[in-house]
Amino acid sequence: MAQHSTHTRTPCPQRASVSPTLAPPSARIAIVMSDLAAKACVPCRGGVPPLKGEELAALQRQVDGWNVIEGHHITKTFTFPNFRGALTFVNRVGELAEEQGHHPDISLAWGKVGITTWTHKINGLTESDFILAAKIDRLYKS
């Protein structure tokens, strides 16, 4: 015969809702990165200043491994075990760029792909560049 306990169970901490600000740093990064990747690139009509200072730094922290070059563009190199894998990735990035209406410079070499992006209309960086970077990272991981 089974005994019944009268003590109440505490919810499992992994299943409890955790505020992103209370989550460990690695979880916060994943939450922020997925939020950025979920956004859509917005066409730039010009007349807005390029990102600078803390606003630029905050977005850079959300895209792991992307380097801001002279505050003007961001770049990252992706590696692959062979040419075919790199070429497949280039084609997937090309499709993504068409969907988003935001087109990076792409270089293809055996086993690696270089991506560089910035917003040409303002000759600098906008949030859309970081959105595209997050989406490219998500493609690479899938």
N, C-alpha and C positions, 0 to 999 in steps of 0.2 A: 504494500500500500504506500503510495507516494505521500510525502509530507508537503503541506502547503506553507510557504513562507509568507509572512505578512509584511516583510520589508519592501519598500518601493524601489524600483530600479531607476538608476540615474542614466539619462541618455548618454550614448557613446559620444565622446568628445569629437571624434572624426565626423560624426553625422550632424552635430550641432551646427547651427548657422554661425559662422565666424565673420566678423567684420574684416574687410581687407586690411584695415589699419592695425588689427590685432593679430593677423595671421603672420607666420614666420616670413622673413624676407623672401625666400624662394617662392612661397605661395603668392605673396604680393606681386612679384615680378610676373608670374604666370597669369594672374588675374588681370593685371594691367596690360600685358602683351596681348592677351586674348581680346580684351576690350578694344584695343587699337586695331587689331586685325579684323574686328567685326564692323568697323566703320567703313564708309565708302569714300574714295577720293573725290574731292570737290574741285571742279574746274576753276582755275584762277582767272579772273578777269583783269588782273593788274590793279594797280593803285593801292596795294597793301604792301607794307614793308616786309622784308624777309625776317624770319625768326632770328632772334639774338638773345644773348644772356641766359637767364634762368629758364625762360620758356624753351629755348633751344636745348639746353642741358637736360631739362625734364623729359623731353621727348626722346633724346638720345639714350637716356637710361632705360627706356622702354623697348629698345631694339638691340638685343645682345649682339655684339660683334660688328656692328656698323660703325664706321669711323666718319666723323664730321671733318671735312677738309676745308680749312680756311673759312669756316662758317658759311660756305657756299654750296657744297654738295655732300652727299653721303655715299659711302662705298663699302662693299663687302665682297670677299672672294669665297666661293663655295667649292668644295672638293668632291670628286667622284672617283670611283675605281677604274673608270675607262671613258673613252670618248663618247660612246653611245649614251651613257648615263648623263653626261654633261649636256649633250645635244637634246635629249629628252627634256631636261630641266629648262633649257633655253626656250624650247617651244612652249612649255607650260607657262613660263614667265611671260612670253609674248602674248599668249591668250589672256592671261590675267591683265596685262597692260592694256589690251584692247577693251576688255570688260570695264576697266576702271577709267579709261580715257586719260591715262597717265603713263608715259612711256620712258623707261630708263634706257641708258646706254648699256649695252650688253656685249661682253667680250667672251669668246669661246676658245678654249685651248684643250688639249688632251687632258682630261681629268679635272678640269677646273673651269669655272664660270665667274667672271667679274661683273658686278652690277654697280652702276653709278647712277644716281638720280638727283635731280633738283628741279625746281619749277622755273622753266625757261622764261615765262611771261614776266617774272619779277627778278630773274637772274639771281635766285637765292632759294632758300628752303622755306617750305610751308608744312603744315601738319600733314598734308596729302603725301608728301615724300616719306614721312614716317609711317603712315598708314600703308603705303605700298610696300615699304620695307618689312613691316610686320606680316603682311600677306605673303610676301616672297619667302620669309622665314617659315611660315606655316606650310607653304608648298614643299619646301626643302625637307621638312620633317615628316611629310606624309608619303 
